[in-house]
Amino acid sequence: MIKKTLYFGNPAYLSLHNNQLVIKLPEVELNASLSECFKEKQILTKPIEDIGVVVLDNKQITITSSAIEALLENNTSVITCNSKGMPVGLMLPLYGNTVQNERFREQLAASLPLKKQLWQQTIKIKIANQHQVLEKCLHKPFKCMEVWAIEVKSGDSDNLEARAAAFYWKTLFSHINGFTREREGMCPNNLLNYGYAILRAVIARALVSSGLLPTLGIHHHNRYNAYCLADDIMEPYRPYVDELVFHLLEKYGSSIELNRTIKSELLTIPTLDVVINGKRSPLMIAASQTTTSLYKCFNGELRRIIYPEKQ
């Protein structure tokens, strides 16, 4: 079942009742001119089990401890945003699988050659997906990307990821004068950052559900990063966000602002249609297939991570 993504951009009071997330709006609650009957009708409820991601994007949101507990027990990703509306925090459960200790041990025991092979697979698919995005969006061939994807070695020892990325960003948004891909850079960096934050939450949630440690990466190893493995595994998924952002620029113009309309479009990322193992699937479901296959690589059942491949 596809889990829902809930976005809260207005003041709200979130609580729990009968395993339902209860949503009350303060402006309705405090308005003395409204009847009690009308106020009751404005109270919304959502089954906790149906929720996959919650985004809290307002300083006047109150959420009870019992609601947080229920969301985390359901393996829901809870994202908090700063005053600029950008995601700055991610809350996940401490456990998400019945044999988690065993899976942690197998992940920790993974050899360096295995990690290098897994990283090679990851970068091959990432560059191949970037290649497909360029050809679909710009309607012309890019042979160099195809060649780079084939030539990735174990551990990406030649750093073809960086070479491909430099070409990819320069080409995809060549119509935007002065664009470079950097976190604090000009638009559409803000859209990309927001989209990647949502994607990161989806991948981290899937990793926890598969009983893996999101902190222990196969390539990323920043000592201050609590989600190194999520950052590794999301790499082949990034081009799906890039393509969505490209089409948003086509629709709204290159000077686009990260307003609620744009955020609502970016919040569709978990339900984007992808092809994995030859079948179409929502991105959130595909992420679970990817993380399950990653665990099977750690325990020796598989030799390849299953990633979505752009068509």
Summary of the structure (lengths in Angstrom):
residues: 311
radius of gyration: 20.7
end to end distance: 23.9
largest distance: 68.9
contacts: 976
relative contact order: 0.13
helix: 50%
strand: 15%
